[in-house]
Amino acid sequence: MVLCLRGAGSRIGKGMEVKRAGGAGMILGNIAANGNEVPSDSHFVPTAGVTPTVVDKILEYIKTDKNPKAFIKPGKTVYKYQAAPSMTGFSSRGPNVVDPNILKVIFSFFC
């Protein structure tokens, strides 16, 4: 498992490099400059995106544990769970320039 931080280079490119090097998975850590956005991209290895706060915890774990380990569990469906309100980075912002009564065009999809 590899911890990669966002910054220079593409997010997809980081995953390609992890795969080329024989990595089994990647934790893609967001930097504080990008806020709490966790992008959802298709990667070449199993990848978990994490916020800057989680990055700090992971780095502390790596520094203090003699044998740090990480794994990514398969996704699962969780019923009756409502996530905290947030807006994806690719979502349109409002108000609408054509009609200011439209606050935000809802355009979201899940892969």
N, C-alpha and C positions, 0 to 999 in steps of 0.2 A: 504494500500500500504506500502511496506517495502523497505527501501534502504539497500542493501547488498553490501559490498565491496569485490572484489576478494582478495584472499590471501589464508589463511589456509582453508582446506576443498574444496570439489569439487563444481563446479558451479551448477551442477544438484542437488547435496545434499542440497544446500542452498534453491533451489526452493521446494524440498521435505519438508524441515523444515517449510518453509512459509506456504505451504498447510496444513501440520499437525497442525500448530498453528491456522489455520482458516483464513489466509491472503488471500486477494482477488487478489493480484498481487505483482510484485517485480520489483524494479529498480536495475539492477546489474551494479554497478559502477566499472570501471576498475581503478586500481591503477597506479601511475606514472611509477613504475618499469616495467609494461607491455606495456608502450607506448600507442598509440592511437588505438590499436587493440580492436575491439569490437567483441567478439566471437558470433557465431550463433549456439546456442544449442536448443534442444527441452526441454521445461520446463513443469512443472506440473501446473503452474499458469501463467497467462499472464505476460510476462517479457519484459522489455525494457533494452537493454544494452547501456551504456553511457561511454564516454571518461572521463579521469581525470579532464579536464577543466569543463565539465558539472557537475561532482560530486561536485566540489568546489562550483558551483553556487547553486546546490540543497541544500548542507549543509548550505550555507549562508541563503537561503530562509527559511529553517527549523528553524534556530536560530533567525531570525528576524521577522517572521510572527507568530502571536498569534494562528492562526488556519490553519496551512499549509495543503494543499490538493494536491492530485495527481491523475491522471487517465491516462489510456492507451487507445488511440483511436484505432478502428479497422484499419487494414492495407488497403491501397488503391493503385491502379495502377496510376502512374503519367507518362503521355506521354511527349515525347520530353524533357526529363530531363537526363542530363549526370552527374553522380556522380564524385566527385574528384578522381583522380587516386590513387588506393591503391591496396594492395595485401592481400588476406586472409591469416590467420595464417597457414591453412592447405595446402596452395598452394606450389607446388614445386619451388625451387629456381634454377637459372641457373648460369653459363652455364652448359650444360649437360655434364656429365663425359664421356659419350661414344663419343659424337661429339660436340666439343666446339662451332661449328657454330650454334647449337641450343641454344638459349639464355634461354628459359624457356618453359617448357611443360605447356600448358594451361589446367588446370584441375579445373573446377569450376562447382558448381551446386547450385541451389537455392531450398529451401524447402518451 
